[in-house]
């Protein structure tokens, strides 16, 4: 039997090994005055992977290689995705479409 993936808008940020502040804020969902080497959703360990980013996923720890996309899933979970898979699976979403989808979701939750 074949299945088609349901359309869902996700947030994602590509790890380049040096954009520490944007990645920290993305993974922790907040902007703190100082960054830590670990958090609820990640930790840094350069002995495990180049760039040092280890994502804490629902299935355990996943190494994020430089160039991987870090995706925030529909349940708020994070996971790394290889660039080739990301390119085949996701397209950029315009702000207009994002606003429309959020408006429709809000209408459904109030009915």
Secondary structure, 3 states (H helix, E strand, C coil): CCCCCCCCCCEEEECCCCCHHHHHHHHHCCCCCCCCCECCCEEECCCCCCCCEEEEECCEEEEECCCCEEEECCCCCEEEECHHHHHHHCCCCCHHHHHHHHHHHHHHHHC
